[in-house]
Each structure stands twice: as structure tokens, then as C-alpha cells.
Amino acid sequence: MKKPHLVVPDEEAVEQLVSHWAFCAHRTPIQIFNRATDPFLPGVKEHLFNCLHMLDERKLTNHMLIITRWCVMQDDVARLEKLQHLKVTVLVTWSGIDDFRLEPTESAIAENSLLVLSAHARRTKSILYWRPIISGINDTDAHLCRAQELSALANATVFTGLFYRDEIRRYFTSIGLPDLYEQTARRKIMPADLERHVLTAFSGLPLFRKTSCGIAYAHRMPDYNGHYGIREICDICPPAQVAICARDHHKPEMEKVRELADAAGVDLSHIEVNDRRIELAGSTEQQRYFIQHSLNFQVHDRAQPHHYGRHGRAEQGWT
């Protein structure tokens, strides 16, 4: 569908959110209007600001993630700046891909949005959301140089690879594009050599592997996903931010983990806790995130292990 369709009134949507069993006031990070639309599209924007206003009126201090590829105007920033309680971060998605079949939105739009946010936002934070980086497509020196330039306009830069799912592969095949990778994957594909190329180009600049790490840096707060436990993720983070996350990092007591797991409806027969993560069995993503955000501590499922140094990414390109 090319035209956005309203599913429920804004008031009902907000009420469903705050009354959901997994929502915790002042703690649960919120992403808004990014699953099947863009929050700054003309037909969506007023609903965005209406929902933000209603949540802010409740004096909620939750992180609010607004992810966009579209036009952020000076008036939009002024409206965001009026919010008093929500911790708002605008994540501007930019890839630098100029093949319209792969990236139907011109990267110049995102570049201008970053420029507007840099010039007018103060309380509102912005992220250069550099994605997807695809081997052989947008990993040239020119792309990396442009990303460096744009990073100066944002409070932080987060980079990631491609969600190469079966549906995406079939779509690319239908429009005549060759396979971008040999195999599809459940997780984002970011081969080791591609990551090294990116890290070398951004040496000395604030760059983050994980979205929540970039947001934490922008707001000078601990990472709400507790990635500090997976210490190799932090090896590119600024030392001052690592210190902030370290002070907040505490291995949770088993009793508290079991209490939260029970509240989430997770099978209690297999729960393991170590300094890196909590491991469950037979859990859903929603259940894991509830526990993870409640504790600021990583939660994984034994059926989907996070291998050392992979940072939760797909197997392709790693040994």
C-alpha cells in the first residue's frame, strides 16, 4: 500500500500502548509509526505529533524513537522541542544508495533532515542511522567519506547491515536485481570485512553498532538494552560512554529474573544468568525485551545464541 491508512484513533492507540502488559512507564523505549509507514509523511505527521503530545501530557519520560527517511522541517523540530518529558531521538535513515530499485527514497532527503535537526534541535537528539550497508553496493570510499561528513550533523552515528529475508530476496528477483548475498538470514548481514572497512574509516569518531548504544550516547545515559555485558560490542564506544554504562551494569538476582519471566509468561524451567546475559528457552522477542528493558541487561534465547564477536548478526561473512 502506498497510501497510509488509519487503523485506530490516536487516543485508542495511546491507551493500548500504556495499558499493555509489557509497557513500563518511564522505562520501556517506544518506537512510533515505523513498522509500515514513515512518521513524517504528510498523512501521518499530525497523528505523530498528536500521539507524542498525549504521551508527553502524561509526563512519561520514556525514550521515544522516531525513525524516518523523509523530510524533517524546521516547524517539525520546533514542535518536537516543545515536548517536556519524553526523551525524543530522531533516527534519520541514510544509505547513500542511488539505485532507485534498492532505495526508492533519495538520500538527499535524509541529508537535508539531518541538516535541519543540526541547526534547530537542542533537547531533541538526532542519529545518523546509516543503513543498510551492503557489500559491493554502498561501501565505497566515496560512500564512507559522505557518511563521515554527515556524522558531524548528528549526535551519534549507528551503522548496520541488511535484513536479507526471503521476502526481500523474492522482491529483488522480481525487479531484476541479482542476489546481494548467497543466503538469506534471520538477522542483519554485516560481514566481518565490511565492518572492518567501516570501523577503519570512522576511527576516532563516535560510531555505534547498536541503536540503543547511539541513543544512550546522545542523551548521556546508560544503554537501556544493557549491551555493556557483551563487552566486545563496546570496544568502539567512547570511553566516557563506556564508563556511564559500566556504572549502571549489575548482574541481576535470579529471584528478580524469575519474577519478571513469570510476569512475561516465560517457561521458568530453563533460566541461566551470567555476567554477559540472561538465557531463556522458548521465549518470544516481546517477552525477552520486557525483561531486558526492566533490568537494562541482555536477554537471549538458547535457540538463537549470540556468538562471541558477532554482535547478534547473521553468520554470513564470519568464521
C-alpha positions as CSV (number, residue, x, y, z in Angstrom):
1,M,0.0,0.0,0.0
2,K,1.3,3.4,-1.0
3,K,-1.3,5.4,1.0
4,P,-1.2,5.3,4.8
5,H,-4.4,4.0,6.4
6,L,-5.5,4.8,9.9
7,V,-6.0,1.6,12.0
8,V,-7.4,3.1,15.2
9,P,-7.9,6.7,16.5
10,D,-4.8,8.2,18.1
11,E,-6.4,8.2,21.6
12,E,-7.1,4.5,21.4
13,A,-3.6,3.7,20.1
14,V,-2.0,5.6,23.1
15,E,-4.3,3.9,25.5
16,Q,-3.5,0.5,24.1
17,L,0.2,1.3,24.5
18,V,0.2,2.5,28.1
19,S,-2.2,-0.3,29.2
20,H,-0.2,-3.1,27.5
21,W,1.2,-5.6,30.0
22,A,4.7,-5.1,28.8
23,F,4.7,-1.3,29.0
24,C,6.6,0.3,31.9
25,A,6.2,4.0,32.5
26,H,9.5,5.9,32.3
27,R,11.4,2.7,31.2
28,T,10.1,1.0,28.0
29,P,11.6,2.5,24.9
30,I,9.0,3.4,22.3
31,Q,9.2,3.4,18.5
32,I,6.4,5.2,16.8
33,F,4.9,4.8,13.3
34,N,7.9,3.0,11.8
35,R,6.6,-0.5,11.2
36,A,4.7,0.1,7.9
37,T,4.9,3.8,7.3
38,D,7.0,6.9,7.9
39,P,6.1,9.2,10.7
40,F,6.9,12.4,8.8
41,L,4.7,11.6,5.7
42,P,2.1,14.3,5.2
43,G,-0.8,11.9,6.0
44,V,0.9,10.6,9.1
45,K,2.7,13.6,10.7
46,E,-0.3,15.1,12.5
47,H,-1.0,11.7,14.1
48,L,2.7,11.5,15.1
49,F,2.5,14.8,16.9
50,N,-0.9,14.1,18.4
51,C,0.4,10.9,20.0
52,L,3.6,12.5,21.2
53,H,1.6,15.3,22.8
54,M,-0.7,12.8,24.6
55,L,2.2,10.8,25.9
56,D,4.1,13.8,27.0
57,E,1.0,15.2,28.8
58,R,1.1,12.0,30.9
59,K,4.6,13.2,32.0
60,L,6.2,10.0,30.7
61,T,10.0,10.1,30.4
62,N,10.4,7.0,28.2
63,H,12.8,7.1,25.3
64,M,10.8,7.9,22.1
65,L,12.4,6.7,18.9
66,I,11.2,8.4,15.7
67,I,12.7,6.7,12.6
68,T,12.4,8.4,9.3
69,R,13.7,8.6,5.7
70,W,11.5,11.6,5.0
71,C,11.5,15.4,5.3
72,V,12.0,16.8,8.8
73,M,11.2,20.5,8.5
74,Q,12.1,23.4,10.8
75,D,8.5,23.6,12.1
76,D,8.6,19.9,12.9
77,V,11.7,20.4,15.0
78,A,10.0,23.3,16.8
79,R,7.1,21.1,17.7
80,L,9.4,18.3,19.0
81,E,11.3,20.9,21.1
82,K,8.1,21.8,22.9
83,L,7.9,18.3,24.4
84,Q,8.9,18.4,28.1
85,H,9.2,14.8,29.3
86,L,9.7,12.2,26.6
87,K,13.4,11.6,25.6
88,V,13.0,12.1,21.9
89,T,15.5,10.9,19.3
90,V,15.0,11.2,15.6
91,L,16.9,8.5,13.7
92,V,17.4,9.6,10.2
93,T,17.9,6.6,7.9
94,W,20.5,7.2,5.2
95,S,22.2,4.7,2.9
96,G,23.7,6.7,0.1
97,I,22.3,4.1,-2.4
98,D,21.4,5.8,-5.7
99,D,19.7,2.7,-7.3
100,F,16.0,3.6,-7.1
101,R,15.1,-0.1,-7.2
102,L,17.0,-0.7,-4.0
103,E,16.4,2.7,-2.3
104,P,13.3,4.4,-3.5
105,T,13.8,7.5,-1.3
106,E,16.6,9.9,-2.4
107,S,19.4,10.1,0.2
108,A,19.4,13.9,-0.3
109,I,16.1,14.0,1.6
110,A,17.7,12.4,4.7
111,E,20.7,14.6,4.4
112,N,18.6,17.7,4.5
113,S,16.7,16.4,7.5
114,L,20.0,15.9,9.4
115,L,20.9,19.5,8.4
116,V,17.6,20.9,9.8
117,L,17.9,18.9,13.0
118,S,21.5,20.0,13.5
119,A,20.6,23.7,13.1
120,H,17.4,23.8,15.2
121,A,17.3,20.9,17.7
122,R,18.6,21.1,21.2
123,R,16.5,19.0,23.5
124,T,15.7,16.6,20.7
125,K,18.6,14.3,19.7
126,S,19.4,13.1,16.2
127,I,21.1,9.9,14.9
128,L,22.6,9.3,11.5
129,Y,21.1,5.8,11.0
130,W,23.5,4.5,8.4
131,R,21.7,1.5,7.0
132,P,21.6,-0.8,5.2
133,I,25.3,-1.1,4.4
134,I,25.6,-3.7,1.6
135,S,28.8,-5.3,0.4
136,G,29.6,-4.1,-3.1
137,I,26.7,-1.6,-3.2
138,N,27.3,1.3,-0.8
139,D,30.6,0.5,0.9
140,T,32.9,2.5,-1.5
141,D,35.4,5.1,-0.2
142,A,33.0,7.8,-1.5
143,H,30.1,6.4,0.5
144,L,32.2,6.2,3.7
145,C,33.5,9.7,3.1
146,R,30.0,11.1,2.8
147,A,28.9,9.2,5.9
148,Q,31.8,10.8,7.8
149,E,30.6,14.3,6.7
150,L,27.0,13.6,7.7
151,S,28.0,12.2,11.1
152,A,29.1,15.7,12.0
153,L,25.4,16.8,11.8
154,A,24.2,14.2,14.3
155,N,24.6,13.5,18.0
156,A,25.7,10.0,17.1
157,T,26.1,7.5,14.2
158,V,24.7,4.0,14.2
159,F,25.6,1.6,11.4
160,T,24.1,-1.8,10.5
161,G,23.7,-4.2,7.6
162,L,20.9,-5.6,5.6
163,F,17.9,-7.6,6.7
164,Y,18.0,-10.0,3.8
165,R,14.9,-12.0,4.3
166,D,13.2,-14.4,1.8
167,E,10.5,-11.8,1.1
168,I,13.2,-9.2,0.2
169,R,15.1,-11.6,-1.9
170,R,12.0,-12.5,-3.9
171,Y,11.1,-8.9,-4.4
172,F,14.6,-8.1,-5.7
173,T,14.5,-11.0,-8.0
174,S,11.1,-9.9,-9.4
175,I,12.6,-6.5,-10.4
176,G,15.7,-8.0,-12.0
177,L,18.3,-7.5,-9.2
178,P,20.9,-10.1,-8.7
179,D,21.3,-11.8,-5.3
180,L,23.0,-9.4,-2.9
181,Y,24.2,-12.3,-0.7
182,E,24.3,-16.0,-1.3
183,Q,21.9,-16.8,1.5
184,T,19.0,-15.0,3.3
185,A,19.2,-14.7,7.1
186,R,17.0,-14.0,10.1
187,R,19.5,-11.4,11.4
188,K,21.1,-8.5,9.7
189,I,24.1,-9.3,7.5
190,M,27.2,-7.4,8.2
191,P,30.3,-9.4,7.1
192,A,33.5,-9.1,9.2
193,D,35.5,-7.5,6.3
194,L,32.7,-4.9,5.7
195,E,32.6,-4.0,9.4
196,R,36.4,-3.6,9.5
197,H,36.2,-1.3,6.5
198,V,33.6,0.9,8.2
199,L,35.5,1.0,11.6
200,T,38.7,1.9,9.9
201,A,37.0,4.8,8.1
202,F,35.4,6.1,11.3
203,S,38.4,5.7,13.6
204,G,38.2,8.4,16.3
205,L,34.6,9.3,15.5
206,P,31.6,8.4,17.7
207,L,30.2,5.3,16.0
208,F,28.0,2.6,17.4
209,R,26.9,-1.0,16.4
210,K,23.7,-0.9,18.3
211,T,20.8,1.6,18.1
212,S,20.3,1.9,21.9
213,C,24.1,2.5,22.3
214,G,23.9,5.5,20.0
215,I,20.8,6.8,21.7
216,A,22.4,6.3,25.1
217,Y,25.5,8.4,24.0
218,A,23.3,11.1,22.5
219,H,21.4,11.5,25.8
220,R,24.5,10.8,28.0
221,M,22.6,7.9,29.7
222,P,23.3,4.2,30.3
223,D,22.2,1.9,27.4
224,Y,18.7,0.7,28.1
225,N,19.5,-2.7,26.4
226,G,22.4,-3.4,28.7
227,H,24.9,-4.2,25.9
228,Y,27.8,-3.5,28.3
229,G,27.5,-7.1,29.4
230,I,28.5,-8.2,25.8
231,R,31.8,-6.3,26.3
232,E,33.1,-6.7,22.7
233,I,30.3,-4.6,21.5
234,C,31.7,-1.7,23.5
235,D,35.2,-1.7,22.0
236,I,34.4,1.1,19.6
237,C,32.4,3.2,22.1
238,P,33.8,6.5,23.5
239,P,35.5,5.7,26.9
240,A,33.2,8.3,28.7
241,Q,30.1,6.4,27.5
242,V,31.6,3.0,28.5
243,A,32.1,4.4,32.0
244,I,28.4,5.6,32.2
245,C,27.2,2.1,31.1
246,A,29.6,0.3,33.4
247,R,28.3,2.2,36.5
248,D,24.8,1.1,35.6
249,H,25.6,-2.5,34.8
250,H,24.6,-5.0,37.5
251,K,24.1,-8.8,37.2
252,P,20.5,-9.3,38.3
253,E,19.5,-11.7,41.1
254,M,17.9,-14.9,39.9
255,E,14.8,-14.2,42.0
256,K,14.2,-11.0,40.2
257,V,14.7,-12.6,36.8
258,R,12.3,-15.4,37.6
259,E,9.7,-12.8,38.8
260,L,9.9,-10.9,35.5
261,A,10.0,-14.1,33.5
262,D,6.8,-15.3,35.2
263,A,5.1,-12.0,34.6
264,A,6.0,-12.3,30.9
265,G,4.7,-15.9,30.7
266,V,8.1,-17.4,30.0
267,D,8.9,-21.1,30.8
268,L,10.7,-21.0,34.1
269,S,12.3,-24.4,33.7
270,H,15.4,-23.1,31.9
271,I,16.8,-19.7,33.1
272,E,20.5,-19.1,33.2
273,V,22.2,-15.8,34.3
274,N,25.8,-14.9,33.9
275,D,27.8,-11.6,33.7
276,R,27.0,-11.3,29.9
277,R,23.4,-12.2,29.6
278,I,20.2,-14.0,30.8
279,E,19.4,-17.0,28.7
280,L,15.8,-18.3,28.4
281,A,14.2,-21.1,26.4
282,G,11.1,-21.0,24.1
283,S,10.7,-17.2,24.6
284,T,9.4,-14.6,22.2
285,E,11.1,-11.4,21.3
286,Q,8.4,-9.4,23.1
287,Q,8.9,-11.4,26.3
288,R,12.7,-11.0,26.1
289,Y,12.5,-7.3,25.6
290,F,10.2,-6.8,28.6
291,I,12.8,-8.5,30.9
292,Q,15.7,-6.8,29.1
293,H,14.3,-3.3,29.5
294,S,13.2,-3.9,33.1
295,L,16.8,-4.8,34.0
296,N,18.9,-3.0,31.5
297,F,20.5,-6.4,30.9
298,Q,20.8,-8.5,27.8
299,V,18.3,-11.4,27.4
300,H,18.8,-14.1,24.8
301,D,17.1,-17.4,23.9
302,R,19.1,-20.6,23.8
303,A,17.6,-21.4,20.3
304,Q,19.1,-18.2,18.9
305,P,22.5,-17.9,20.5
306,H,24.6,-14.7,20.2
307,H,28.1,-15.8,19.3
308,Y,31.2,-14.0,20.6
309,G,32.1,-11.1,18.4
310,R,29.1,-11.3,16.1
311,H,27.1,-8.7,17.9
312,G,23.9,-10.5,17.2
313,R,24.4,-10.6,13.4
314,A,23.9,-13.2,10.8
315,E,26.5,-15.9,10.2
316,Q,27.4,-14.8,6.7
317,G,31.0,-13.4,6.4
318,W,32.2,-14.6,9.8
319,T,34.3,-17.5,10.8
